[in-house]
Amino acid sequence: MSSYPKAVRKELFKRRTTKDRLRAIFDDYAFLERCDNYDQGAVDLLLLERSRVGGRDRGEAEAVVQVSQLGAVVIIDDLWGRELAKGYDLDCHGTLWVLEQLHELQLMIPSQLRDSVKAMRDRGIRLPWKAVNVLLARIGEEPLESDTRPSSN
């Protein structure tokens, strides 16, 4: 079972189209569930330390605290969140790993995976593009152009 804390839900559901798509995914896949049962005091303590260096990443802090209590995998793309997860010796992965898992579970065909990472690239989302191309080649898809900026066509 996978869960996602309140601040993560708030961040994910900021945009209406994303909110609707994600709700459909959460409804379709029973292994995802809401979770608000974690040590809020630990989250606040992490954020207090974080605010000293100019950041507020409640979703990342909640995810790390929750996973450290449950002993699961944490999905975080934010650099501070990944460093925090590593400090807790947690199994931490990002978006590319999620896409790879969806492909391996046959929930996403190779062309869908390529289209997804291309759309992310075109929207300016940062991913490890060399690793993206390695994955695309491994699943039989053409790599993306090395230029990670959206095309002007």
C-alpha positions as CSV (number, residue, x, y, z in Angstrom):
1,M,0.0,0.0,0.0
2,S,1.3,3.5,-0.9
3,S,0.2,6.6,0.9
4,Y,0.5,10.3,0.3
5,P,0.5,12.9,3.1
6,K,-1.7,16.0,3.2
7,A,0.9,18.6,2.0
8,V,1.7,16.3,-0.9
9,R,-2.0,16.1,-1.9
10,K,-2.3,19.9,-1.6
11,E,0.7,20.4,-3.9
12,L,-0.4,17.7,-6.4
13,F,-3.9,19.1,-6.6
14,K,-3.0,22.8,-7.3
15,R,-4.0,22.6,-11.0
16,R,-7.6,21.5,-11.9
17,T,-6.5,19.2,-14.8
18,T,-3.9,17.5,-12.7
19,K,-6.3,17.2,-9.8
20,D,-8.9,15.4,-11.9
21,R,-6.4,13.1,-13.5
22,L,-4.7,12.2,-10.2
23,R,-8.0,11.6,-8.5
24,A,-8.9,9.2,-11.2
25,I,-5.6,7.4,-10.8
26,F,-6.0,7.2,-7.0
27,D,-9.6,5.8,-7.5
28,D,-8.4,3.2,-10.1
29,Y,-5.4,1.9,-8.2
30,A,-6.2,0.8,-4.7
31,F,-2.6,0.7,-3.6
32,L,-2.6,4.5,-3.2
33,E,-4.3,5.9,-0.1
34,R,-4.4,9.1,1.9
35,C,-2.4,9.2,5.1
36,D,-2.3,11.8,7.8
37,N,-1.1,9.5,10.5
38,Y,2.5,10.6,11.1
39,D,4.4,12.6,13.6
40,Q,3.5,16.3,12.9
41,G,6.0,17.4,15.5
42,A,8.9,15.8,13.6
43,V,7.7,17.5,10.4
44,D,7.6,20.9,12.1
45,L,11.1,20.3,13.5
46,L,12.5,19.5,10.1
47,L,10.8,22.5,8.6
48,L,12.1,24.8,11.4
49,E,15.6,23.7,10.4
50,R,14.8,24.1,6.7
51,S,13.4,27.6,7.2
52,R,16.8,28.8,8.4
53,V,18.2,28.2,5.0
54,G,15.2,29.8,3.2
55,G,12.9,27.0,2.2
56,R,9.6,25.5,3.2
57,D,9.0,22.0,1.8
58,R,6.2,20.6,4.0
59,G,5.3,17.9,1.5
60,E,8.8,16.5,1.4
61,A,9.2,16.7,5.2
62,E,5.8,14.9,5.7
63,A,6.8,12.2,3.2
64,V,10.1,11.5,4.8
65,V,8.7,11.4,8.3
66,Q,5.9,9.2,7.2
67,V,8.2,6.7,5.3
68,S,10.7,6.7,8.2
69,Q,7.8,5.5,10.5
70,L,6.4,3.0,8.0
71,G,9.6,1.7,6.4
72,A,8.6,2.1,2.7
73,V,9.9,3.7,-0.5
74,V,9.6,7.5,-0.8
75,I,9.1,9.3,-4.1
76,I,10.7,12.7,-4.1
77,D,12.2,14.8,-6.9
78,D,13.0,17.9,-4.8
79,L,16.8,18.0,-4.1
80,W,16.4,19.0,-0.4
81,G,13.8,16.2,0.1
82,R,16.1,13.6,-1.5
83,E,19.0,14.7,0.7
84,L,16.7,14.6,3.7
85,A,15.5,11.0,2.8
86,K,19.1,9.9,2.3
87,G,19.9,11.3,5.8
88,Y,17.2,9.0,7.1
89,D,18.7,6.1,5.1
90,L,15.4,5.8,3.1
91,D,14.9,4.1,-0.2
92,C,14.2,7.3,-2.3
93,H,13.3,7.5,-6.0
94,G,12.0,10.1,-8.4
95,T,9.7,10.5,-11.3
96,L,11.8,8.5,-13.8
97,W,11.7,5.5,-11.4
98,V,7.9,5.8,-11.2
99,L,7.6,5.8,-15.0
100,E,10.0,2.8,-15.2
101,Q,7.9,0.9,-12.7
102,L,4.7,1.7,-14.6
103,H,6.3,0.3,-17.7
104,E,7.6,-2.8,-16.0
105,L,4.1,-3.5,-14.5
106,Q,2.8,-3.1,-18.1
107,L,0.6,-0.2,-17.1
108,M,2.4,2.0,-19.6
109,I,3.6,0.9,-23.0
110,P,7.0,2.2,-24.3
111,S,5.5,4.8,-26.6
112,Q,3.4,6.2,-23.7
113,L,6.5,6.5,-21.6
114,R,8.4,8.3,-24.3
115,D,5.4,10.6,-24.9
116,S,5.2,11.3,-21.1
117,V,8.9,12.3,-20.7
118,K,8.7,14.3,-23.9
119,A,5.7,16.2,-22.6
120,M,7.6,16.8,-19.3
121,R,10.6,18.1,-21.2
122,D,8.4,20.4,-23.3
123,R,6.8,21.8,-20.1
124,G,10.2,22.5,-18.6
125,I,10.2,19.8,-16.0
126,R,13.7,18.8,-15.0
127,L,14.6,15.1,-15.2
128,P,18.0,13.4,-15.6
129,W,17.8,13.5,-19.4
130,K,20.8,11.2,-20.0
131,A,19.1,8.5,-17.8
132,V,15.8,9.2,-19.6
133,N,17.5,8.4,-22.9
134,V,19.1,5.2,-21.5
135,L,15.7,4.0,-20.3
136,L,14.1,4.9,-23.7
137,A,16.8,2.9,-25.5
138,R,16.4,0.0,-23.2
139,I,12.7,-0.2,-23.9
140,G,13.1,0.1,-27.6
141,E,12.2,3.8,-28.1
142,E,14.2,6.5,-29.8
143,P,16.0,8.8,-27.4
144,L,14.9,12.4,-27.0
145,E,17.0,15.2,-28.5
146,S,19.8,16.3,-26.2
147,D,18.3,19.8,-26.1
148,T,16.0,19.8,-23.0
149,R,14.3,23.0,-23.9
150,P,10.9,23.0,-25.6
151,S,11.1,23.3,-29.3
152,S,9.9,26.6,-30.8
153,N,8.0,24.8,-33.7
